[in-house]
Amino acid sequence: MLHFNFDHIPMSPEHYVVGFGTTLIVAPHADDESLGCGGVISLLRKYGQIVYIVLLSDGTLSHPNSKEYPAAKLRDLREQELINAAGILGVSEENIFFCRYPDRNVPTKNDEAFEEAVENISTKLDLLQPQTIFVPWRRDPHPDHKAAFQILNAATTPGIKIYEYPIWLQELGELADNPTSNESMPFCLDISTVLVQKQEAIAQYRSQITDLISDDPEGFRLANEMLSQFNVPYETFFISK
C-alpha cells in the first residue's frame, strides 16, 4: 500500500476551480468519476463551470455470473447509476457520453481498436472544447485505467490542462506505479464543502457497494476500507511536469 504526504500542497478550491473552466472527466468505469473526482465535479458546478463526463467501459464484468443481471441489464444499471450520481454532483444526463468498450478490455496502444478509440475521444474533444481534463493516473493498477490515460494522451491537443487521479494506486500499487518527482507533482484540492455531495454520489452505486446483485458470489464489491480512502475532505491529483 502506498502513502503520500500532501501537507505542503496549497488547498484553495475557489481559486483553482474557477481556473479549470470547461472540464471533461474521463471515467473508465461508472463510479470512478465520483470516487476520484466527485468533489472537484461538485465544486466546478458550484462555481458555474461546465462539466462533461465520458464513460469508457460497459462495466459488465463486475458481476459476470449473475443471471438476474445479464450483461445488457447490468450495463444499463451501471449507466443509470452514473446518471444518478452525476445529477447529485450537478451534471445533467445530456453532458454524459457512453463509449461502451468491453469491461477490462478498453483499448490500449497495443490493440487494433486503439486508433479508433483515440479518434473517438479526439472527436469529443473537438466538440466539447474542454480547457481541463481529469483522467486516471497513467499507472493506476487496473488495465482500463491505464488504457484511459493512453487514449487521452494520444488524443489530447496542446493547451489542455491534464490532471491525473488515482483510484487503485494506494490499495494495489507497487513502488514502480508511484509517480516520480521527474514526471509529475501532486496537487491536493480541498473538497470539504462538498464532501456530503460526493458521498451521496458514491452511494448511488448500489451495484458496487451493496448486495443489490446477490446471485453472483464472485461479483465485485468495493470494500469499506477502499471506500474510506475517498471519504476525506480532499482529492489528490497529479500534474505532469
C-alpha positions as CSV (number, residue, x, y, z in Angstrom):
1,M,0.0,0.0,0.0
2,L,1.3,3.4,-1.0
3,H,1.0,6.6,1.1
4,F,1.6,10.2,0.1
5,N,2.2,13.3,2.1
6,F,0.4,16.3,0.6
7,D,0.6,18.6,3.7
8,H,2.7,21.1,1.8
9,I,0.3,21.5,-1.1
10,P,-2.0,24.6,-1.1
11,M,-5.7,23.9,-0.8
12,S,-7.8,26.8,-2.0
13,P,-10.7,25.4,-4.0
14,E,-12.3,28.5,-5.5
15,H,-9.1,29.8,-6.9
16,Y,-8.3,26.6,-8.7
17,V,-11.8,25.5,-9.7
18,V,-12.7,28.7,-11.5
19,G,-9.4,28.4,-13.5
20,F,-10.3,24.9,-14.6
21,G,-13.0,26.3,-17.0
22,T,-15.0,23.8,-19.1
23,T,-13.9,20.4,-17.8
24,L,-14.0,16.8,-19.1
25,I,-13.9,13.9,-16.7
26,V,-12.7,10.6,-18.3
27,A,-14.0,7.6,-16.3
28,P,-13.0,4.0,-17.2
29,H,-15.9,2.7,-15.1
30,A,-19.1,4.1,-13.7
31,D,-18.1,5.1,-10.1
32,D,-14.5,6.2,-10.9
33,E,-15.7,9.8,-11.6
34,S,-17.4,10.0,-8.2
35,L,-14.6,8.3,-6.3
36,G,-11.7,10.2,-7.8
37,C,-13.4,13.4,-8.9
38,G,-16.7,13.8,-7.1
39,G,-15.5,16.7,-5.1
40,V,-14.0,18.6,-7.9
41,I,-17.1,18.0,-10.1
42,S,-19.4,19.4,-7.4
43,L,-17.1,22.4,-6.9
44,L,-16.9,23.1,-10.6
45,R,-20.7,23.1,-10.8
46,K,-21.0,25.2,-7.7
47,Y,-18.9,27.9,-9.3
48,G,-20.7,27.7,-12.6
49,Q,-18.2,25.7,-14.7
50,I,-19.4,23.3,-17.4
51,V,-18.6,19.6,-16.8
52,Y,-18.8,16.7,-19.2
53,I,-18.3,13.0,-18.3
54,V,-17.1,10.3,-20.7
55,L,-17.6,6.7,-19.5
56,L,-15.3,4.3,-21.4
57,S,-16.3,0.8,-20.4
58,D,-19.7,-1.0,-20.3
59,G,-19.0,-2.3,-16.7
60,T,-20.4,-5.7,-17.4
61,L,-17.7,-7.8,-15.7
62,S,-18.4,-6.6,-12.2
63,H,-20.9,-9.5,-11.9
64,P,-20.3,-11.7,-14.9
65,N,-22.1,-14.7,-13.5
66,S,-25.4,-13.0,-12.5
67,K,-28.5,-14.5,-14.0
68,E,-30.7,-11.7,-12.7
69,Y,-28.4,-9.1,-14.3
70,P,-27.1,-10.4,-17.6
71,A,-24.6,-8.2,-19.4
72,A,-27.0,-5.8,-21.1
73,K,-29.1,-5.3,-18.0
74,L,-26.0,-4.8,-15.9
75,R,-24.6,-2.2,-18.3
76,D,-27.9,-0.3,-18.3
77,L,-28.0,-0.4,-14.4
78,R,-24.4,0.9,-14.1
79,E,-25.1,3.7,-16.6
80,Q,-28.2,4.7,-14.7
81,E,-26.2,4.8,-11.5
82,L,-23.7,7.1,-13.2
83,I,-26.6,9.4,-14.4
84,N,-28.0,9.4,-10.8
85,A,-24.6,10.1,-9.2
86,A,-23.8,12.9,-11.8
87,G,-27.1,14.5,-11.1
88,I,-26.2,14.8,-7.4
89,L,-22.9,16.4,-8.4
90,G,-24.7,18.8,-10.7
91,V,-24.0,17.3,-14.1
92,S,-27.0,16.6,-16.3
93,E,-27.5,13.5,-18.4
94,E,-27.0,15.4,-21.6
95,N,-23.4,16.0,-20.6
96,I,-22.6,12.3,-20.2
97,F,-21.2,10.2,-23.0
98,F,-21.1,6.4,-23.1
99,C,-18.4,4.6,-25.1
100,R,-19.3,1.1,-24.1
101,Y,-15.9,-0.5,-24.6
102,P,-15.8,-4.1,-23.1
103,D,-15.1,-4.1,-19.4
104,R,-11.4,-4.8,-18.7
105,N,-10.7,-4.5,-22.4
106,V,-10.8,-0.8,-23.0
107,P,-8.3,-0.5,-26.0
108,T,-4.7,0.1,-25.1
109,K,-2.0,1.3,-27.5
110,N,-1.2,-2.4,-28.4
111,D,-4.7,-3.2,-29.5
112,E,-6.1,-2.9,-33.1
113,A,-9.0,-0.9,-31.8
114,F,-6.8,1.7,-30.2
115,E,-6.6,4.2,-33.1
116,E,-10.4,4.1,-33.4
117,A,-10.7,4.8,-29.7
118,V,-8.3,7.7,-30.0
119,E,-10.3,9.1,-32.9
120,N,-13.5,8.8,-30.9
121,I,-12.1,10.8,-28.0
122,S,-10.5,13.3,-30.3
123,T,-13.9,13.9,-31.9
124,K,-15.3,14.6,-28.5
125,L,-12.5,16.9,-27.6
126,D,-13.1,18.9,-30.8
127,L,-16.8,19.0,-30.0
128,L,-16.6,19.9,-26.3
129,Q,-13.5,22.1,-26.3
130,P,-12.5,21.4,-22.7
131,Q,-9.9,23.6,-21.0
132,T,-9.2,20.9,-18.4
133,I,-9.3,17.1,-18.4
134,F,-9.3,14.7,-15.5
135,V,-8.1,11.1,-16.4
136,P,-6.9,8.2,-14.3
137,W,-3.3,8.2,-13.2
138,R,-1.2,6.7,-16.0
139,R,0.0,3.7,-13.9
140,D,-3.1,3.2,-11.8
141,P,-3.1,-0.6,-11.3
142,H,-6.1,-1.5,-13.5
143,P,-5.9,-2.2,-17.2
144,D,-8.8,0.0,-18.1
145,H,-7.4,2.9,-16.1
146,K,-4.1,2.6,-17.9
147,A,-5.9,2.4,-21.2
148,A,-7.9,5.5,-20.4
149,F,-4.7,7.5,-19.9
150,Q,-3.2,6.1,-23.1
151,I,-6.2,7.0,-25.2
152,L,-6.4,10.5,-23.7
153,N,-2.7,11.1,-24.0
154,A,-2.8,10.1,-27.7
155,A,-5.8,12.3,-28.4
156,T,-5.0,15.4,-26.4
157,T,-4.5,18.7,-28.2
158,P,-2.0,21.3,-26.9
159,G,-3.1,23.8,-24.3
160,I,-5.5,21.5,-22.4
161,K,-4.6,21.1,-18.7
162,I,-4.4,17.4,-17.6
163,Y,-4.9,16.2,-14.1
164,E,-4.5,12.5,-13.3
165,Y,-6.4,11.0,-10.5
166,P,-5.5,7.7,-8.6
167,I,-8.2,5.1,-7.8
168,W,-6.3,1.9,-7.0
169,L,-2.8,3.3,-6.5
170,Q,-2.9,3.3,-2.7
171,E,-4.7,-0.1,-2.5
172,L,-2.9,-2.1,-5.1
173,G,0.0,-0.1,-6.3
174,E,3.6,-1.2,-6.3
175,L,6.6,1.1,-6.0
176,A,7.1,1.3,-9.8
177,D,3.5,2.6,-10.1
178,N,4.2,5.6,-7.9
179,P,4.7,9.0,-9.7
180,T,8.3,10.1,-9.8
181,S,9.5,13.6,-8.9
182,N,10.7,14.0,-12.5
183,E,7.4,13.3,-14.2
184,S,4.6,14.8,-12.1
185,M,3.8,16.7,-8.9
186,P,0.9,16.1,-6.5
187,F,-2.0,18.5,-6.2
188,C,-4.4,18.4,-3.3
189,L,-7.8,20.1,-3.5
190,D,-10.0,21.0,-0.5
191,I,-13.4,19.5,-1.1
192,S,-14.7,19.8,2.5
193,T,-17.6,22.0,1.5
194,V,-18.9,19.4,-1.0
195,L,-17.9,16.1,0.7
196,V,-21.5,15.3,1.5
197,Q,-22.5,15.6,-2.1
198,K,-19.5,13.3,-3.1
199,Q,-20.6,10.7,-0.6
200,E,-24.2,10.9,-1.8
201,A,-23.0,10.4,-5.3
202,I,-20.9,7.3,-4.4
203,A,-23.9,5.9,-2.6
204,Q,-25.8,5.7,-5.9
205,Y,-23.6,2.8,-6.9
206,R,-25.6,0.2,-5.1
207,S,-24.5,-2.5,-7.6
208,Q,-20.9,-1.9,-6.4
209,I,-21.3,-1.2,-2.7
210,T,-24.3,-3.3,-1.6
211,D,-25.8,-6.8,-2.1
212,L,-28.2,-5.5,-4.8
213,I,-26.8,-8.2,-7.1
214,S,-26.9,-11.2,-4.9
215,D,-26.7,-14.1,-7.3
216,D,-23.0,-13.9,-8.2
217,P,-20.9,-14.9,-5.2
218,E,-17.7,-13.9,-7.1
219,G,-19.1,-10.5,-8.1
220,F,-17.2,-7.3,-7.4
221,R,-17.8,-5.1,-4.4
222,L,-16.0,-2.1,-3.2
223,A,-14.6,-2.8,0.3
224,N,-15.4,-0.4,3.1
225,E,-11.6,0.1,3.6
226,M,-11.4,1.1,0.0
227,L,-14.3,3.5,0.2
228,S,-12.9,5.1,3.3
229,Q,-10.0,6.4,1.2
230,F,-12.5,8.6,-0.6
231,N,-14.3,9.8,2.4
232,V,-11.8,12.5,3.2
233,P,-12.0,16.3,2.7
234,Y,-9.6,16.5,-0.2
235,E,-8.9,14.9,-3.5
236,T,-5.5,14.1,-4.9
237,F,-4.3,14.6,-8.5
238,F,-1.0,14.5,-10.3
239,I,0.1,17.2,-12.8
240,S,2.7,16.4,-15.4
241,K,5.8,18.5,-15.3
